[in-house]
């Protein structure tokens, strides 16, 4: 596989799971956008920049799965924090379930032999 194709495929996979990962991180506690970027960068393959994460956060807010509030920052203006709503917790539970089902199916497909055995 060409390097450019491999990178684009990986990028598509990451974009596909980033919403679930952002919701998962917010299920721990409210957080602000840049810190979400930092936390994802610690996970290697899930690293995503602000230009990717902030549009996801805006869409999640529009969808009603997160709300925002401001909190004072020790280094400058107040920060906008994101918090899961009940709808966000429900969406996260659904996405986790769907992900696990998909991952099991993919693993079965990747195993040697007939996946129907």
DATA-V702418 format. One record per residue. N is the residue number from 1. RES is the residue in one letter. SS is DSSP state (@ for helix, = for strand, . for the rest). PHI is phi as a letter, one per 40 degrees, with the letter a starting at -180 (NA if undefined). D_LAST is the distance of its C-alpha to the last C-alpha in Angstrom with 1 decimal. Layout:
BEGIN
n:N res:RES ss:SS phi:PHI d_last:D_LAST
n:N res:RES ss:SS phi:PHI d_last:D_LAST
END
This chain:
BEGIN
n:1 res:X ss:. phi:NA d_last:29.2
n:2 res:X ss:. phi:c d_last:32.8
n:3 res:X ss:@ phi:d d_last:34.1
n:4 res:X ss:@ phi:c d_last:35.3
n:5 res:X ss:@ phi:c d_last:32.0
n:6 res:X ss:@ phi:c d_last:30.2
n:7 res:X ss:@ phi:c d_last:32.8
n:8 res:X ss:@ phi:c d_last:32.7
n:9 res:X ss:@ phi:c d_last:28.9
n:10 res:X ss:@ phi:c d_last:29.2
n:11 res:X ss:@ phi:c d_last:32.2
n:12 res:X ss:@ phi:c d_last:30.4
n:13 res:X ss:@ phi:c d_last:27.6
n:14 res:X ss:@ phi:c d_last:30.4
n:15 res:X ss:@ phi:d d_last:32.3
n:16 res:X ss:@ phi:c d_last:29.4
n:17 res:X ss:@ phi:b d_last:29.1
n:18 res:X ss:@ phi:c d_last:32.7
n:19 res:X ss:@ phi:d d_last:33.7
n:20 res:X ss:@ phi:c d_last:31.2
n:21 res:X ss:@ phi:c d_last:32.5
n:22 res:X ss:@ phi:c d_last:36.1
n:23 res:X ss:@ phi:c d_last:35.7
n:24 res:X ss:@ phi:c d_last:34.1
n:25 res:X ss:@ phi:c d_last:37.1
n:26 res:X ss:@ phi:c d_last:39.5
n:27 res:X ss:@ phi:c d_last:37.9
n:28 res:X ss:@ phi:c d_last:39.6
n:29 res:X ss:. phi:a d_last:43.0
n:30 res:X ss:. phi:d d_last:44.9
n:31 res:X ss:= phi:a d_last:45.2
n:32 res:X ss:= phi:b d_last:46.9
n:33 res:X ss:@ phi:d d_last:45.4
n:34 res:X ss:@ phi:c d_last:46.4
n:35 res:X ss:@ phi:c d_last:45.1
n:36 res:X ss:@ phi:c d_last:41.7
n:37 res:X ss:@ phi:d d_last:41.8
n:38 res:X ss:@ phi:c d_last:42.7
n:39 res:X ss:@ phi:c d_last:40.0
n:40 res:X ss:@ phi:c d_last:37.3
n:41 res:X ss:@ phi:c d_last:38.8
n:42 res:X ss:. phi:c d_last:38.2
n:43 res:X ss:. phi:c d_last:34.4
n:44 res:X ss:@ phi:g d_last:34.5
n:45 res:X ss:@ phi:d d_last:32.1
n:46 res:X ss:@ phi:c d_last:33.1
n:47 res:X ss:. phi:d d_last:36.7
n:48 res:X ss:. phi:a d_last:38.4
n:49 res:X ss:. phi:c d_last:42.1
n:50 res:X ss:@ phi:c d_last:44.4
n:51 res:X ss:@ phi:c d_last:44.2
n:52 res:X ss:@ phi:c d_last:40.5
n:53 res:X ss:@ phi:c d_last:40.8
n:54 res:X ss:@ phi:c d_last:44.0
n:55 res:X ss:@ phi:c d_last:42.8
n:56 res:X ss:@ phi:c d_last:39.7
n:57 res:X ss:@ phi:c d_last:42.1
n:58 res:X ss:@ phi:c d_last:44.4
n:59 res:X ss:@ phi:c d_last:41.7
n:60 res:X ss:@ phi:c d_last:40.4
n:61 res:X ss:@ phi:c d_last:44.0
n:62 res:X ss:@ phi:c d_last:44.5
n:63 res:X ss:. phi:c d_last:41.3
n:64 res:X ss:. phi:g d_last:42.8
n:65 res:X ss:. phi:c d_last:40.2
n:66 res:X ss:= phi:b d_last:42.6
n:67 res:X ss:= phi:b d_last:46.4
n:68 res:X ss:= phi:b d_last:48.9
n:69 res:X ss:= phi:a d_last:51.9
n:70 res:X ss:= phi:b d_last:54.3
n:71 res:X ss:= phi:b d_last:55.1
n:72 res:X ss:= phi:d d_last:57.8
n:73 res:X ss:= phi:b d_last:57.0
n:74 res:X ss:. phi:c d_last:58.9
n:75 res:X ss:. phi:b d_last:58.8
n:76 res:X ss:= phi:h d_last:60.0
n:77 res:X ss:= phi:c d_last:59.4
n:78 res:X ss:= phi:d d_last:57.3
n:79 res:X ss:= phi:b d_last:53.5
n:80 res:X ss:= phi:c d_last:51.3
n:81 res:X ss:= phi:b d_last:48.6
n:82 res:X ss:= phi:b d_last:45.4
n:83 res:X ss:= phi:b d_last:44.2
n:84 res:X ss:= phi:c d_last:41.2
n:85 res:X ss:. phi:c d_last:42.1
n:86 res:X ss:@ phi:d d_last:40.4
n:87 res:X ss:@ phi:c d_last:38.7
n:88 res:X ss:@ phi:c d_last:37.6
n:89 res:X ss:@ phi:c d_last:36.1
n:90 res:X ss:@ phi:c d_last:34.2
n:91 res:X ss:@ phi:c d_last:33.0
n:92 res:X ss:@ phi:c d_last:31.9
n:93 res:X ss:@ phi:c d_last:29.9
n:94 res:X ss:@ phi:c d_last:28.2
n:95 res:X ss:@ phi:c d_last:27.5
n:96 res:X ss:@ phi:c d_last:26.1
n:97 res:X ss:@ phi:c d_last:23.7
n:98 res:X ss:@ phi:c d_last:22.7
n:99 res:X ss:@ phi:c d_last:22.4
n:100 res:X ss:@ phi:c d_last:20.2
n:101 res:X ss:@ phi:c d_last:17.8
n:102 res:X ss:@ phi:c d_last:18.0
n:103 res:X ss:@ phi:c d_last:17.7
n:104 res:X ss:@ phi:c d_last:14.5
n:105 res:X ss:@ phi:c d_last:13.0
n:106 res:X ss:@ phi:c d_last:14.6
n:107 res:X ss:@ phi:d d_last:13.5
n:108 res:X ss:@ phi:c d_last:9.8
n:109 res:X ss:@ phi:c d_last:10.8
n:110 res:X ss:@ phi:c d_last:13.0
n:111 res:X ss:. phi:c d_last:10.7
n:112 res:X ss:. phi:c d_last:10.6
n:113 res:X ss:. phi:g d_last:7.9
n:114 res:X ss:. phi:c d_last:5.7
n:115 res:X ss:. phi:c d_last:5.6
n:116 res:X ss:. phi:c d_last:3.8
n:117 res:X ss:. phi:c d_last:0.0
END
